[in-house]
Amino acid sequence: MRMLLKVSIDTEKGNQAFRDGTLQKVMQWARDELKPEAAFFSPSNGKRTAYFVFDMQDASRLPAIAEPFFEIVGAHIELAPAMDFNDMQAGVPQAHEVLKNFS
């Protein structure tokens, strides 16, 4: 399933990781491990933040994905299913059908 992972990095741990090169290693690991179809980096709420759109085949991968961010850079993560435009177009008629039950 396509997922959107938001990684907000603790400022103090992120500063240290930036200085010693660990931050770059963690982001390289994420690129290699997740093989994201898209990755973006931007400040959000005053923190270094990374966004990855990737395919997660099995929910059991979550600890292996999350723990490096938690342990190494003290990150707060959010993970949610995500749709592209084609997925959304396919889902809208199904949502209309469900809503008919409530009319």
PyMOL CGO cylinders between C-alpha atoms (Angstrom):
from pymol import cmd
from pymol.cgo import CYLINDER

trace = [
    CYLINDER, 0.00, 0.00, 0.00, 1.23, 3.47, -0.82, 0.3, 1, 1, 1, 1, 1, 1,
    CYLINDER, 1.23, 3.47, -0.82, 2.11, 5.32, 2.37, 0.3, 1, 1, 1, 1, 1, 1,
    CYLINDER, 2.11, 5.32, 2.37, 3.08, 8.86, 3.29, 0.3, 1, 1, 1, 1, 1, 1,
    CYLINDER, 3.08, 8.86, 3.29, 5.74, 9.00, 6.00, 0.3, 1, 1, 1, 1, 1, 1,
    CYLINDER, 5.74, 9.00, 6.00, 6.42, 12.33, 7.70, 0.3, 1, 1, 1, 1, 1, 1,
    CYLINDER, 6.42, 12.33, 7.70, 9.59, 12.46, 9.78, 0.3, 1, 1, 1, 1, 1, 1,
    CYLINDER, 9.59, 12.46, 9.78, 10.03, 15.50, 12.06, 0.3, 1, 1, 1, 1, 1, 1,
    CYLINDER, 10.03, 15.50, 12.06, 13.51, 15.52, 13.55, 0.3, 1, 1, 1, 1, 1, 1,
    CYLINDER, 13.51, 15.52, 13.55, 14.27, 16.68, 17.09, 0.3, 1, 1, 1, 1, 1, 1,
    CYLINDER, 14.27, 16.68, 17.09, 16.24, 19.92, 16.79, 0.3, 1, 1, 1, 1, 1, 1,
    CYLINDER, 16.24, 19.92, 16.79, 19.00, 19.13, 19.28, 0.3, 1, 1, 1, 1, 1, 1,
    CYLINDER, 19.00, 19.13, 19.28, 19.55, 15.56, 18.06, 0.3, 1, 1, 1, 1, 1, 1,
    CYLINDER, 19.55, 15.56, 18.06, 19.22, 16.75, 14.47, 0.3, 1, 1, 1, 1, 1, 1,
    CYLINDER, 19.22, 16.75, 14.47, 21.88, 19.44, 14.97, 0.3, 1, 1, 1, 1, 1, 1,
    CYLINDER, 21.88, 19.44, 14.97, 24.32, 16.89, 16.36, 0.3, 1, 1, 1, 1, 1, 1,
    CYLINDER, 24.32, 16.89, 16.36, 23.47, 14.37, 13.62, 0.3, 1, 1, 1, 1, 1, 1,
    CYLINDER, 23.47, 14.37, 13.62, 23.95, 17.07, 10.97, 0.3, 1, 1, 1, 1, 1, 1,
    CYLINDER, 23.95, 17.07, 10.97, 27.37, 18.01, 12.38, 0.3, 1, 1, 1, 1, 1, 1,
    CYLINDER, 27.37, 18.01, 12.38, 28.67, 14.45, 12.64, 0.3, 1, 1, 1, 1, 1, 1,
    CYLINDER, 28.67, 14.45, 12.64, 27.21, 13.22, 9.32, 0.3, 1, 1, 1, 1, 1, 1,
    CYLINDER, 27.21, 13.22, 9.32, 24.68, 10.84, 10.88, 0.3, 1, 1, 1, 1, 1, 1,
    CYLINDER, 24.68, 10.84, 10.88, 21.69, 12.74, 9.52, 0.3, 1, 1, 1, 1, 1, 1,
    CYLINDER, 21.69, 12.74, 9.52, 22.92, 12.31, 5.97, 0.3, 1, 1, 1, 1, 1, 1,
    CYLINDER, 22.92, 12.31, 5.97, 23.49, 8.59, 6.62, 0.3, 1, 1, 1, 1, 1, 1,
    CYLINDER, 23.49, 8.59, 6.62, 19.96, 8.16, 7.99, 0.3, 1, 1, 1, 1, 1, 1,
    CYLINDER, 19.96, 8.16, 7.99, 18.44, 9.89, 4.95, 0.3, 1, 1, 1, 1, 1, 1,
    CYLINDER, 18.44, 9.89, 4.95, 20.55, 7.75, 2.61, 0.3, 1, 1, 1, 1, 1, 1,
    CYLINDER, 20.55, 7.75, 2.61, 19.41, 4.65, 4.51, 0.3, 1, 1, 1, 1, 1, 1,
    CYLINDER, 19.41, 4.65, 4.51, 15.77, 5.78, 4.13, 0.3, 1, 1, 1, 1, 1, 1,
    CYLINDER, 15.77, 5.78, 4.13, 16.21, 6.26, 0.39, 0.3, 1, 1, 1, 1, 1, 1,
    CYLINDER, 16.21, 6.26, 0.39, 17.80, 2.83, 0.01, 0.3, 1, 1, 1, 1, 1, 1,
    CYLINDER, 17.80, 2.83, 0.01, 15.37, 1.04, 2.36, 0.3, 1, 1, 1, 1, 1, 1,
    CYLINDER, 15.37, 1.04, 2.36, 12.07, 2.67, 1.37, 0.3, 1, 1, 1, 1, 1, 1,
    CYLINDER, 12.07, 2.67, 1.37, 12.79, 3.17, -2.33, 0.3, 1, 1, 1, 1, 1, 1,
    CYLINDER, 12.79, 3.17, -2.33, 10.34, 6.08, -2.27, 0.3, 1, 1, 1, 1, 1, 1,
    CYLINDER, 10.34, 6.08, -2.27, 8.54, 7.20, -5.38, 0.3, 1, 1, 1, 1, 1, 1,
    CYLINDER, 8.54, 7.20, -5.38, 8.99, 10.72, -3.97, 0.3, 1, 1, 1, 1, 1, 1,
    CYLINDER, 8.99, 10.72, -3.97, 10.99, 12.29, -1.15, 0.3, 1, 1, 1, 1, 1, 1,
    CYLINDER, 10.99, 12.29, -1.15, 10.83, 15.91, -0.02, 0.3, 1, 1, 1, 1, 1, 1,
    CYLINDER, 10.83, 15.91, -0.02, 12.65, 17.84, 2.69, 0.3, 1, 1, 1, 1, 1, 1,
    CYLINDER, 12.65, 17.84, 2.69, 11.36, 21.02, 4.27, 0.3, 1, 1, 1, 1, 1, 1,
    CYLINDER, 11.36, 21.02, 4.27, 11.17, 22.81, 7.59, 0.3, 1, 1, 1, 1, 1, 1,
    CYLINDER, 11.17, 22.81, 7.59, 7.84, 22.22, 9.35, 0.3, 1, 1, 1, 1, 1, 1,
    CYLINDER, 7.84, 22.22, 9.35, 6.90, 23.65, 12.75, 0.3, 1, 1, 1, 1, 1, 1,
    CYLINDER, 6.90, 23.65, 12.75, 10.51, 24.74, 13.17, 0.3, 1, 1, 1, 1, 1, 1,
    CYLINDER, 10.51, 24.74, 13.17, 11.96, 21.26, 12.65, 0.3, 1, 1, 1, 1, 1, 1,
    CYLINDER, 11.96, 21.26, 12.65, 13.81, 19.52, 9.87, 0.3, 1, 1, 1, 1, 1, 1,
    CYLINDER, 13.81, 19.52, 9.87, 11.16, 17.40, 8.20, 0.3, 1, 1, 1, 1, 1, 1,
    CYLINDER, 11.16, 17.40, 8.20, 11.28, 14.70, 5.56, 0.3, 1, 1, 1, 1, 1, 1,
    CYLINDER, 11.28, 14.70, 5.56, 8.34, 13.32, 3.60, 0.3, 1, 1, 1, 1, 1, 1,
    CYLINDER, 8.34, 13.32, 3.60, 8.55, 9.96, 1.87, 0.3, 1, 1, 1, 1, 1, 1,
    CYLINDER, 8.55, 9.96, 1.87, 5.93, 8.39, -0.39, 0.3, 1, 1, 1, 1, 1, 1,
    CYLINDER, 5.93, 8.39, -0.39, 6.63, 4.68, -0.62, 0.3, 1, 1, 1, 1, 1, 1,
    CYLINDER, 6.63, 4.68, -0.62, 5.02, 1.27, -0.98, 0.3, 1, 1, 1, 1, 1, 1,
    CYLINDER, 5.02, 1.27, -0.98, 4.73, -0.67, 2.29, 0.3, 1, 1, 1, 1, 1, 1,
    CYLINDER, 4.73, -0.67, 2.29, 3.97, -4.28, 1.44, 0.3, 1, 1, 1, 1, 1, 1,
    CYLINDER, 3.97, -4.28, 1.44, 3.49, -5.45, 5.00, 0.3, 1, 1, 1, 1, 1, 1,
    CYLINDER, 3.49, -5.45, 5.00, 2.66, -3.64, 8.25, 0.3, 1, 1, 1, 1, 1, 1,
    CYLINDER, 2.66, -3.64, 8.25, 5.28, -5.73, 10.03, 0.3, 1, 1, 1, 1, 1, 1,
    CYLINDER, 5.28, -5.73, 10.03, 7.92, -3.51, 8.37, 0.3, 1, 1, 1, 1, 1, 1,
    CYLINDER, 7.92, -3.51, 8.37, 6.86, -0.55, 10.52, 0.3, 1, 1, 1, 1, 1, 1,
    CYLINDER, 6.86, -0.55, 10.52, 9.28, -1.15, 13.43, 0.3, 1, 1, 1, 1, 1, 1,
    CYLINDER, 9.28, -1.15, 13.43, 12.24, -1.52, 11.06, 0.3, 1, 1, 1, 1, 1, 1,
    CYLINDER, 12.24, -1.52, 11.06, 11.22, 1.69, 9.29, 0.3, 1, 1, 1, 1, 1, 1,
    CYLINDER, 11.22, 1.69, 9.29, 10.45, 3.77, 12.39, 0.3, 1, 1, 1, 1, 1, 1,
    CYLINDER, 10.45, 3.77, 12.39, 13.15, 2.75, 14.85, 0.3, 1, 1, 1, 1, 1, 1,
    CYLINDER, 13.15, 2.75, 14.85, 16.15, 4.27, 13.05, 0.3, 1, 1, 1, 1, 1, 1,
    CYLINDER, 16.15, 4.27, 13.05, 14.35, 7.62, 13.00, 0.3, 1, 1, 1, 1, 1, 1,
    CYLINDER, 14.35, 7.62, 13.00, 13.35, 7.32, 16.68, 0.3, 1, 1, 1, 1, 1, 1,
    CYLINDER, 13.35, 7.32, 16.68, 16.72, 6.10, 17.93, 0.3, 1, 1, 1, 1, 1, 1,
    CYLINDER, 16.72, 6.10, 17.93, 19.17, 8.04, 15.81, 0.3, 1, 1, 1, 1, 1, 1,
    CYLINDER, 19.17, 8.04, 15.81, 17.56, 11.47, 15.37, 0.3, 1, 1, 1, 1, 1, 1,
    CYLINDER, 17.56, 11.47, 15.37, 14.80, 11.50, 18.01, 0.3, 1, 1, 1, 1, 1, 1,
    CYLINDER, 14.80, 11.50, 18.01, 12.16, 11.94, 15.33, 0.3, 1, 1, 1, 1, 1, 1,
    CYLINDER, 12.16, 11.94, 15.33, 8.41, 12.18, 15.64, 0.3, 1, 1, 1, 1, 1, 1,
    CYLINDER, 8.41, 12.18, 15.64, 6.87, 10.24, 12.77, 0.3, 1, 1, 1, 1, 1, 1,
    CYLINDER, 6.87, 10.24, 12.77, 3.45, 10.11, 11.18, 0.3, 1, 1, 1, 1, 1, 1,
    CYLINDER, 3.45, 10.11, 11.18, 2.46, 7.38, 8.74, 0.3, 1, 1, 1, 1, 1, 1,
    CYLINDER, 2.46, 7.38, 8.74, -0.73, 7.32, 6.71, 0.3, 1, 1, 1, 1, 1, 1,
    CYLINDER, -0.73, 7.32, 6.71, -2.12, 5.57, 3.64, 0.3, 1, 1, 1, 1, 1, 1,
    CYLINDER, -2.12, 5.57, 3.64, -1.95, 7.85, 0.62, 0.3, 1, 1, 1, 1, 1, 1,
    CYLINDER, -1.95, 7.85, 0.62, -3.63, 7.93, -2.78, 0.3, 1, 1, 1, 1, 1, 1,
    CYLINDER, -3.63, 7.93, -2.78, -2.49, 9.29, -6.09, 0.3, 1, 1, 1, 1, 1, 1,
    CYLINDER, -2.49, 9.29, -6.09, -4.97, 10.96, -8.44, 0.3, 1, 1, 1, 1, 1, 1,
    CYLINDER, -4.97, 10.96, -8.44, -5.96, 7.69, -10.12, 0.3, 1, 1, 1, 1, 1, 1,
    CYLINDER, -5.96, 7.69, -10.12, -6.62, 6.02, -6.76, 0.3, 1, 1, 1, 1, 1, 1,
    CYLINDER, -6.62, 6.02, -6.76, -8.78, 8.94, -5.70, 0.3, 1, 1, 1, 1, 1, 1,
    CYLINDER, -8.78, 8.94, -5.70, -10.78, 8.83, -8.94, 0.3, 1, 1, 1, 1, 1, 1,
    CYLINDER, -10.78, 8.83, -8.94, -11.39, 5.10, -8.51, 0.3, 1, 1, 1, 1, 1, 1,
    CYLINDER, -11.39, 5.10, -8.51, -12.46, 5.56, -4.89, 0.3, 1, 1, 1, 1, 1, 1,
    CYLINDER, -12.46, 5.56, -4.89, -14.95, 8.40, -5.34, 0.3, 1, 1, 1, 1, 1, 1,
    CYLINDER, -14.95, 8.40, -5.34, -17.67, 6.29, -7.01, 0.3, 1, 1, 1, 1, 1, 1,
    CYLINDER, -17.67, 6.29, -7.01, -17.33, 3.74, -4.21, 0.3, 1, 1, 1, 1, 1, 1,
    CYLINDER, -17.33, 3.74, -4.21, -17.77, 6.50, -1.63, 0.3, 1, 1, 1, 1, 1, 1,
    CYLINDER, -17.77, 6.50, -1.63, -20.90, 7.72, -3.45, 0.3, 1, 1, 1, 1, 1, 1,
    CYLINDER, -20.90, 7.72, -3.45, -22.31, 4.19, -3.27, 0.3, 1, 1, 1, 1, 1, 1,
    CYLINDER, -22.31, 4.19, -3.27, -21.69, 3.97, 0.46, 0.3, 1, 1, 1, 1, 1, 1,
    CYLINDER, -21.69, 3.97, 0.46, -23.28, 7.38, 1.04, 0.3, 1, 1, 1, 1, 1, 1,
    CYLINDER, -23.28, 7.38, 1.04, -26.46, 6.27, -0.76, 0.3, 1, 1, 1, 1, 1, 1,
    CYLINDER, -26.46, 6.27, -0.76, -27.10, 4.01, 2.25, 0.3, 1, 1, 1, 1, 1, 1,
    CYLINDER, -27.10, 4.01, 2.25, -27.42, 7.11, 4.42, 0.3, 1, 1, 1, 1, 1, 1,
    CYLINDER, -27.42, 7.11, 4.42, -29.83, 9.08, 2.23, 0.3, 1, 1, 1, 1, 1, 1,
]
cmd.load_cgo(trace, "trace")
